[in-house]
Amino acid sequence: MKNTLMVPYVFTLNLILWGCGIPFFSSLASYPDFMALVHGNLQAFVSGCAWRAVYYLPLIVMLSLLGVFLFLMRHPSVRILSLLLVTLLVFFSVVVFIPLVTKLTRERGLSLDTPPAVTPARERAFSPGLIRPDVAGTRAVWLDAQAGGTGVGPVILAPAGESSTVEALTVIPQADYSREDGSVRRGKLVIVSRAGGLDPLVERWFAPPLPLVAFAASVNSVMNGFRDAMKSGFFSWLVVSGSFFAAVFALWLLCFASGWRLLNIMFLLTGFVALFALYPHVAPGGAAFGLVRSRVPAGFRDELLSAALYGAVIAPALATGLVVAVRRRLAGTSVEDSYARG
């Protein structure tokens, strides 16, 4: 009984941890926000974190639910009461919590379409004193930046390849930085073509692995779909988000798919990633949605069709989980017994 009553506490704790961690680290992964922090513009960085906290709030809630699932997998509880509490948490999050936070955000005049404006990276030249490669085959360094980053000098150029624009070490006392194309010029002559924007010295830090890029794109697709549904009205939001949260809720069955916790955790995480990877295909505009859309009446709303497709995907998982649960009940065994034997 004690572990059952811990469910709301575990959910709230996960909500706080994920709600702080996801916005902070995703802002660090954004070059404009990262540079705002580097240049001491803490207000812009905090504004970016706050925007991402609201934008990724559905994801934060889902991850908090996974935290509850993992807790219940590890700690025996009253199954019926735990199921009821998790159901209430999902209902409260979808019907009250997320819409309320979104409404308060919009009432403050903040848009979820784009993050808060951050000073463009090309507004100033790269920090002085560091040697950087240029696309023209030249290595360049300027020792100082003046006039808010619109002037640099002295500029030292050195050849770094056959295509270099200089043949020997060259020193230019003063040059101008162009905010339009991020180049350093002396008059009309471009001497450094890449002097602003994404710094080549840190570019590799902002290039995540391809699997992470694909997952992030799927997550953003889901978050954008939720945002658009919220704009269309509360009913659209309930249909779109409700179908997805129902799929996440159904992942609970994977916690008891076998008698090995580690294997069940792998099932749980794999299923969670698969739900996001599936969404772009069943959402309006997706490939699967397009195939079905032409075969249903035109009056059938897009969000209802998308939700139906999602329901069709999770139905086999629900049916399989129910069969496993019934067979264990009839055999007089429980998943806790399986864990104990494992």
C-alpha positions as CSV (number, residue, x, y, z in Angstrom):
1,M,0.0,0.0,0.0
2,K,2.9,2.4,0.8
3,N,4.4,2.0,-2.7
4,T,1.0,2.7,-4.2
5,L,0.6,6.0,-2.4
6,M,4.1,6.9,-3.6
7,V,2.9,7.1,-7.2
8,P,1.9,10.8,-7.2
9,Y,5.2,11.7,-5.4
10,V,7.3,9.7,-7.9
11,F,5.4,11.4,-10.8
12,T,5.9,14.9,-9.3
13,L,9.6,14.3,-8.7
14,N,10.1,13.1,-12.2
15,L,8.1,16.1,-13.5
16,I,10.4,18.5,-11.7
17,L,13.6,16.7,-12.8
18,W,12.6,16.3,-16.5
19,G,11.1,19.7,-16.5
20,C,14.4,21.3,-15.5
21,G,16.7,19.0,-17.4
22,I,15.1,18.9,-20.8
23,P,14.8,22.7,-21.2
24,F,18.3,23.3,-19.9
25,F,20.1,20.8,-22.0
26,S,18.1,21.5,-25.1
27,S,18.9,25.2,-24.7
28,L,22.6,24.3,-24.4
29,A,22.3,22.3,-27.6
30,S,21.0,25.4,-29.4
31,Y,23.9,27.5,-30.7
32,P,22.1,30.9,-30.3
33,D,21.1,30.2,-26.8
34,F,24.5,28.8,-25.9
35,M,26.2,31.9,-27.3
36,A,23.7,34.1,-25.3
37,L,24.9,32.3,-22.2
38,V,28.6,32.6,-23.1
39,H,28.2,36.4,-23.7
40,G,26.5,36.8,-20.4
41,N,22.9,37.4,-21.7
42,L,21.4,35.2,-18.9
43,Q,17.9,36.6,-19.5
44,A,17.8,35.4,-23.1
45,F,19.1,32.0,-22.0
46,V,16.5,31.7,-19.3
47,S,13.7,32.8,-21.7
48,G,14.8,30.0,-24.1
49,C,14.7,27.5,-21.2
50,A,11.2,28.6,-20.2
51,W,9.9,28.4,-23.7
52,R,11.2,24.9,-24.2
53,A,9.8,23.9,-20.8
54,V,6.3,24.7,-22.1
55,Y,6.9,23.4,-25.7
56,Y,8.2,20.1,-24.4
57,L,5.7,19.8,-21.5
58,P,3.8,16.8,-23.1
59,L,7.1,15.0,-23.5
60,I,8.1,15.8,-19.9
61,V,4.8,14.4,-18.6
62,M,5.3,11.2,-20.7
63,L,8.8,10.7,-19.3
64,S,7.4,11.2,-15.8
65,L,4.9,8.5,-16.5
66,L,7.7,6.2,-17.6
67,G,9.4,7.0,-14.3
68,V,6.3,5.8,-12.5
69,F,6.2,2.6,-14.6
70,L,9.8,1.9,-13.7
71,F,9.0,2.5,-10.0
72,L,6.1,0.1,-10.0
73,M,8.1,-2.5,-11.9
74,R,10.7,-2.4,-9.1
75,H,8.4,-2.0,-6.1
76,P,5.4,-4.3,-5.5
77,S,2.1,-2.4,-5.0
78,V,-1.7,-2.8,-5.0
79,R,-2.1,-3.2,-8.8
80,I,-5.7,-1.9,-9.0
81,L,-5.0,1.2,-7.0
82,S,-1.8,1.9,-8.8
83,L,-3.6,1.6,-12.1
84,L,-6.3,4.0,-10.9
85,L,-3.7,6.6,-9.7
86,V,-1.8,6.5,-13.0
87,T,-5.1,6.8,-14.9
88,L,-6.0,9.9,-12.8
89,L,-2.5,11.4,-13.5
90,V,-2.9,10.9,-17.2
91,F,-6.4,12.4,-17.2
92,F,-5.3,15.4,-15.1
93,S,-2.3,16.1,-17.3
94,V,-4.2,15.9,-20.6
95,V,-7.4,17.7,-19.5
96,V,-6.1,20.2,-17.0
97,F,-2.3,20.6,-16.5
98,I,-1.0,20.9,-20.0
99,P,-3.8,23.1,-21.4
100,L,-3.7,25.4,-18.3
101,V,0.1,25.9,-18.7
102,T,-0.3,26.6,-22.4
103,K,-3.1,29.1,-21.8
104,L,-1.1,31.0,-19.1
105,T,1.8,31.1,-21.5
106,R,-0.3,32.6,-24.3
107,E,-1.9,35.1,-21.9
108,R,1.6,36.4,-21.2
109,G,1.9,37.1,-24.9
110,L,4.4,34.3,-25.6
111,S,4.1,32.2,-28.8
112,L,4.8,28.5,-28.9
113,D,5.5,28.7,-32.7
114,T,9.1,30.0,-32.3
115,P,11.4,30.4,-29.3
116,P,12.1,33.9,-27.9
117,A,14.2,36.0,-30.2
118,V,17.9,35.7,-29.5
119,T,20.5,38.0,-30.9
120,P,21.4,36.4,-34.2
121,A,24.8,34.7,-34.2
122,R,25.9,36.9,-37.1
123,E,25.3,40.1,-35.2
124,R,28.9,40.0,-34.1
125,A,32.2,38.5,-35.2
126,F,33.7,35.5,-33.6
127,S,35.6,36.0,-30.3
128,P,39.1,37.4,-30.9
129,G,42.3,35.6,-30.1
130,L,41.5,32.2,-31.6
131,I,42.8,30.7,-34.8
132,R,40.0,29.4,-37.1
133,P,40.0,27.7,-40.4
134,D,38.2,29.5,-43.3
135,V,36.4,27.8,-46.2
136,A,38.8,29.4,-48.7
137,G,41.8,27.4,-47.3
138,T,43.1,30.1,-45.0
139,R,43.7,30.2,-41.3
140,A,42.8,33.5,-39.7
141,V,42.9,35.1,-36.3
142,W,42.1,38.7,-35.2
143,L,43.4,40.0,-31.9
144,D,40.6,42.4,-31.1
145,A,37.0,43.3,-31.9
146,Q,35.6,46.8,-31.8
147,A,32.3,48.6,-32.3
148,G,30.2,45.9,-30.9
149,G,31.8,43.2,-33.1
150,T,31.5,45.1,-36.4
151,G,35.2,45.8,-36.7
152,V,38.2,43.5,-36.1
153,G,41.9,43.9,-36.2
154,P,44.7,43.4,-36.5
155,V,43.8,40.3,-38.7
156,I,46.5,37.7,-39.2
157,L,46.1,35.4,-42.2
158,A,48.2,32.3,-42.9
159,P,48.0,29.8,-45.9
160,A,46.5,26.4,-45.0
161,G,46.2,24.8,-48.4
162,E,46.6,25.1,-52.2
163,S,43.4,27.1,-52.5
164,S,44.4,29.7,-49.9
165,T,43.8,33.3,-50.7
166,V,47.2,34.3,-49.3
167,E,50.6,32.9,-50.2
168,A,52.4,34.0,-47.0
169,L,51.7,35.2,-43.5
170,T,49.7,38.5,-43.9
171,V,48.8,41.1,-41.3
172,I,45.9,43.5,-42.0
173,P,45.7,46.3,-39.4
174,Q,41.9,46.8,-39.6
175,A,39.0,45.2,-41.3
176,D,35.2,45.4,-41.2
177,Y,32.7,42.7,-40.2
178,S,29.6,42.2,-42.4
179,R,26.5,41.2,-40.5
180,E,24.8,40.3,-43.8
181,D,26.9,37.4,-44.8
182,G,29.2,36.9,-41.8
183,S,32.4,37.8,-43.6
184,V,35.4,40.0,-42.8
185,R,36.1,42.6,-45.5
186,R,38.7,45.2,-46.3
187,G,36.7,47.5,-48.6
188,K,35.0,45.2,-51.0
189,L,37.6,42.5,-50.7
190,V,36.5,39.4,-48.7
191,I,39.5,38.3,-46.6
192,V,37.7,35.9,-44.3
193,S,34.4,34.4,-45.6
194,R,33.2,32.8,-42.4
195,A,33.7,35.1,-39.4
196,G,30.2,34.9,-37.8
197,G,27.4,32.4,-37.2
198,L,28.2,28.9,-36.1
199,D,31.8,28.9,-34.9
200,P,33.8,26.2,-36.7
201,L,35.7,25.5,-33.5
202,V,32.5,24.3,-31.7
203,E,30.5,23.2,-34.7
204,R,31.1,19.5,-34.0
205,W,29.7,19.9,-30.5
206,F,26.3,20.8,-32.0
207,A,26.2,17.9,-34.4
208,P,24.5,15.1,-32.5
209,P,24.6,11.4,-33.8
210,L,22.2,10.6,-36.6
211,P,19.9,8.3,-34.4
212,L,19.5,11.2,-32.0
213,V,18.7,13.6,-34.8
214,A,16.0,11.3,-36.1
215,F,14.5,10.8,-32.7
216,A,14.6,14.6,-32.0
217,A,12.8,15.2,-35.4
218,S,10.1,12.7,-34.4
219,V,9.7,14.4,-31.0
220,N,9.4,17.8,-32.6
221,S,6.8,16.4,-35.0
222,V,4.7,15.2,-32.1
223,M,5.1,18.5,-30.1
224,N,4.2,20.5,-33.2
225,G,1.1,18.3,-33.8
226,F,0.1,18.9,-30.2
227,R,0.6,22.6,-30.6
228,D,-1.5,22.8,-33.7
229,A,-4.2,20.7,-32.1
230,M,-4.3,23.1,-29.2
231,K,-4.7,26.0,-31.6
232,S,-7.6,24.2,-33.3
233,G,-9.6,23.9,-30.0
234,F,-9.9,21.9,-26.9
235,F,-11.7,19.0,-28.6
236,S,-8.9,18.7,-31.2
237,W,-6.4,18.7,-28.4
238,L,-8.2,16.0,-26.5
239,V,-8.4,13.8,-29.6
240,V,-4.8,14.2,-30.7
241,S,-3.1,14.2,-27.3
242,G,-5.5,11.6,-25.8
243,S,-4.7,9.0,-28.5
244,F,-1.0,9.5,-28.0
245,F,-1.1,9.5,-24.2
246,A,-3.3,6.3,-24.4
247,A,-0.5,4.7,-26.4
248,V,2.1,5.8,-23.8
249,F,-0.2,4.5,-21.0
250,A,-0.5,1.1,-22.8
251,L,3.3,0.8,-22.4
252,W,2.7,-0.2,-18.8
253,L,1.8,-3.7,-20.1
254,L,5.4,-4.0,-21.3
255,C,6.6,-3.7,-17.7
256,F,5.2,-7.2,-17.1
257,A,5.9,-8.7,-20.5
258,S,8.4,-11.1,-19.1
259,G,9.9,-12.2,-15.8
260,W,13.1,-10.2,-16.3
261,R,13.1,-6.5,-15.3
262,L,16.0,-5.5,-17.6
263,L,14.3,-7.1,-20.6
264,N,11.1,-5.3,-19.7
265,I,12.9,-2.0,-19.5
266,M,14.3,-2.5,-23.0
267,F,10.8,-3.3,-24.2
268,L,9.5,-0.2,-22.5
269,L,12.1,2.2,-23.9
270,T,11.9,0.6,-27.4
271,G,8.1,1.0,-27.4
272,F,8.4,4.6,-26.3
273,V,10.8,5.5,-29.1
274,A,8.6,3.6,-31.6
275,L,5.5,5.6,-30.7
276,F,7.3,8.8,-31.6
277,A,8.8,7.3,-34.8
278,L,5.3,6.2,-35.8
279,Y,3.6,9.5,-35.3
280,P,4.8,11.4,-38.4
281,H,3.4,8.6,-40.6
282,V,-0.1,8.5,-39.0
283,A,-0.4,12.3,-38.4
284,P,-2.1,14.5,-41.1
285,G,0.3,14.7,-44.0
286,G,2.0,11.4,-43.2
287,A,2.3,8.5,-45.6
288,A,-0.1,6.1,-43.7
289,F,-2.5,8.9,-43.1
290,G,-2.6,9.7,-46.9
291,L,-3.3,6.1,-47.8
292,V,-6.3,6.0,-45.5
293,R,-7.6,9.5,-46.0
294,S,-8.6,8.8,-49.6
295,R,-10.7,5.8,-48.4
296,V,-12.8,7.6,-45.7
297,P,-15.6,10.2,-46.2
298,A,-14.4,13.7,-46.6
299,G,-16.4,14.9,-43.6
300,F,-14.4,12.7,-41.3
301,R,-12.1,15.0,-39.3
302,D,-8.4,14.6,-39.8
303,E,-7.6,14.5,-36.1
304,L,-10.2,11.8,-35.6
305,L,-8.7,9.7,-38.4
306,S,-5.2,10.1,-37.0
307,A,-6.4,9.1,-33.5
308,A,-8.2,6.1,-35.0
309,L,-5.0,5.0,-36.8
310,Y,-3.1,5.3,-33.5
311,G,-5.7,3.3,-31.7
312,A,-5.4,0.6,-34.4
313,V,-1.7,0.4,-33.6
314,I,-2.0,0.1,-29.8
315,A,-5.0,-2.3,-29.9
316,P,-2.9,-5.5,-30.6
317,A,-0.5,-4.5,-27.7
318,L,-3.5,-4.1,-25.4
319,A,-5.0,-7.4,-26.4
320,T,-1.7,-9.2,-26.0
321,G,-1.2,-7.7,-22.6
322,L,-4.7,-8.6,-21.4
323,V,-4.1,-12.2,-22.6
324,V,-0.9,-12.5,-20.7
325,A,-2.5,-11.0,-17.6
326,V,-5.5,-13.4,-17.7
327,R,-3.2,-16.4,-18.3
328,R,-1.1,-15.5,-15.3
329,R,-4.2,-15.0,-13.2
330,L,-5.7,-18.3,-14.2
331,A,-2.3,-20.0,-13.5
332,G,-2.2,-18.4,-10.0
333,T,1.1,-16.6,-10.7
334,S,2.0,-13.0,-10.7
335,V,4.8,-10.9,-12.3
336,E,6.2,-10.4,-8.8
337,D,6.6,-14.2,-8.5
338,S,8.3,-14.3,-11.8
339,Y,10.7,-11.5,-10.7
340,A,11.4,-13.3,-7.5
341,R,12.3,-16.5,-9.4
342,G,14.5,-14.5,-11.8
